[in-house]
């Protein structure tokens, strides 16, 4: 696989948006590096919309959490 940094920038002229996961994709140890932030700023300046997205599983409660146990119960009849 060729790194994007080695690609011809003209190949990306039609890109209008980027969807990306934040956790450990754009971040490292929960921090956004200045270099990454700069890249996001350059994308925005070029008219590319960047949208952080989270996988559905990251929003699900864990079994060990109290909230998770509450959410895993069957809904009470109304």
ZIRAHU-V532492 format. One record per pair of residues at least 12 apart in sequence whose C-alpha atoms are under 10 Angstrom apart, sorted by sequence separation. I is the first residue (numbers start at 1). J is the second residue. D is the distance in whole Angstrom. If there is no record, write none. Layout:
I_J_D / I_J_D
This chain:
26_40_10 / 18_40_10 / 18_43_9 / 17_43_9 / 26_52_9 / 16_43_9 / 17_44_9 / 15_43_10 / 16_44_10 / 22_51_10 / 23_52_10 / 16_46_9 / 17_47_8 / 18_48_7 / 19_49_8 / 20_50_8 / 21_51_9 / 22_52_6 / 23_53_10 / 15_46_10 / 16_47_7 / 17_48_5 / 18_49_6 / 19_50_6 / 20_51_6 / 21_52_6 / 22_53_7 / 23_54_8 / 15_47_9 / 16_48_5 / 17_49_4 / 18_50_5 / 19_51_5 / 20_52_5 / 21_53_5 / 22_54_7 / 23_55_10 / 13_46_9 / 15_48_7 / 16_49_6 / 17_50_6 / 18_51_6 / 19_52_6 / 20_53_6 / 21_54_6 / 22_55_10 / 14_48_9 / 15_49_9 / 16_50_9 / 17_51_8 / 18_52_8 / 19_53_6 / 20_54_8 / 21_55_8 / 13_48_10 / 18_53_10 / 19_54_10 / 20_55_10 / 23_58_10
